[in-house]
């Protein structure tokens, strides 16, 4: 699989200075954690789940979570498990694992992990791991122990993606202790933790809040402070940190826009102007702003609940030619001693030592999402990807 692999080769050649790399579910965690991109959630109750997975893969989705937790009612769990096992078993029978996205199951309790692995049998080969909800030190250890046992029983490498969403992480009096416990737990099981996911919906729930579509998670101060503390402790670039993914965008239409659109019209022309209008109509301009703020705050990828969110996340994950040029200059051999350089674009100064970690992360992102040509921006990437995504349904 590869990002933008659903586009024709000639279109990718027109868009990319360096195309995204190909990768498989068996690649190292360091690559896969960056490659997650827009992780699309789907309730495990969907009657045509196997077909949905194939269709979304053809539309450019590279990671999916099949949910047995909050997306379904409590009474639906037994039927959802049965449906999930049956659909994945049928999907495994079709072959061509390489054409499928990275697949994860979001469970409710630790005991579900070994039980599902047992029931899946050979079809467990389709799984990349499990999403662990409401993760704390107390709740997390049983989940990770169950995952370790299931991995040994199933003979398949399985990753964990803990979801940080418990009230203890939000409440001021318990936040430091809760974060410290999570840090100890995930460090102990470091080789099994692919990424940490933020459950901002649950954060808001603790205070009876819900952000409207013209506001981002960073406009809700209490949520923004929690995100900052999570990245502070768990997202460091010194080798001790983990990939932390961006929060879900809760898309819904409003009858009336209170604030003016956030998308400037100047980057748009021709068909792109139509795209801008469609994005504004569907309140996607707020999503684009939040994606940019995710990256500025140290987050990679994003939880998505609607297929229309996938392409914007991926388009804004592509490394610009300017970013790539700066990163290469900073990491050029022989510059370990530091110093300050004028960028090749002559619009900024690159400081070799302070910007090194940024440059290394940028080149990792360039490997999996590619580097755009100098005259290609997110508008061109969105426009090119729109037609194939629409055809995929």
Secondary structure, DSSP 8 states (H G I E B T S, - for coil): --TTTTS-HHHHHHHEEE------TTS-HHHHHHHT-EEEEEETT-TTHHHHHHHHHHTT--EEEEESSTTS-GGGHHHHHHHHHHHHHHHHHH--GGGS-EEEEEESSTHHHHHHHHHHGGGGGGEEEEEESS--HHHHHHHHHHHHHHHHHHTS--EEEEEE--HHHHSHHHHHHHHHHHHHHHHHTGGGB--EEE-HHHHHHTTT----TTS-GGGSHHHHHHHHHHHHHH--TTTT---EEB--------SS-SS--SS-STT--THHHHHHHHHHHTT-HHHHHHHHHHHHTT--SEEESSTHHHHHHHHTTSB-HHHHHHHHHHT-TT-TT--EEE-TTSSSEEETTTTHHHHHHHHHHHHHH-EE-TT--HHHHHHHHHHHHHHH-
